[in-house]
Amino acid sequence: MKIKSIFLSSDTDSSLPILDFCNENQIRLVRKSFISFQQIPFKVPNKWDVVFFSSPRSFDFFVSESFTLGSHQQIACIGIETKNHIELNGYPVSFFGENAGKPAEIASHFKTWLGNRIALFPQSSKSNKSIESAIPESQRISLLVYKTIDHPIVLGEVFSVLVFTSPSNYKSFVSLNAISKESIVVAWGATTAQSIKNDGIEVDLVLQTSTYSELLQILQKVNK
């Protein structure tokens, strides 16, 4: 099918390759996040060995408090895009998930890699805790560093493709907008897909690595 329009629930610079693709193929693109974020005051606990970041955003809010990595401490994260973001900011990453769209798989690998150490999980007020929940309670510390705020708007348009980058973005979107059966629904990983399916909506495509390069490949195939 030829794609006529795409809704993408992200307007970050990382999604610019999608903008280029749409310009080249004369596809109408709406890049709009339906959520925003606000820092929450927090204090970094003393006793932990590994800090796990579920997104570039959780890293940014956490290190904003003049964070210094101890000699015995390590950084882990959900996937390659978060890893690249952390390393660009000068921090080493010791563990990252190969397929960010498969949190259950990553949780299993991370639990094995963690061993008997204690993991710190900086997170949002609406975190799904996909990785954290797989770790024994005695080995995990939750730390709220920011809150997620809904900002829904009415779009009043049927899109050829809907790309939801998080459960929070999806939920905010459907609070004021319906999803047409004519639209191809793309989910940014298994957690987002499950959130959509819980509402009885069919998910056509699920990203495995949860990267914009993977999304671009999918859109190129769909547009043939």
Secondary structure, DSSP 8 states (H G I E B T S, - for coil): ----EEEES--SGGGHHHHHHHHHTT-EEEE--SEEEEE------SS-SEEEESSHHHHHHHHTTT----TT-EEEESSHHHHHHHHHTT---SEE-S-TT-HHHHHHHHHHHHTT--EEEEEETT---TTGGGS-GGGEEEEEEEEEEE---------SEEEE-SHHHHHHHHTT----TTSEEEESSHHHHHHHHTTT----EE-SS--HHHHHHHHHHHT-
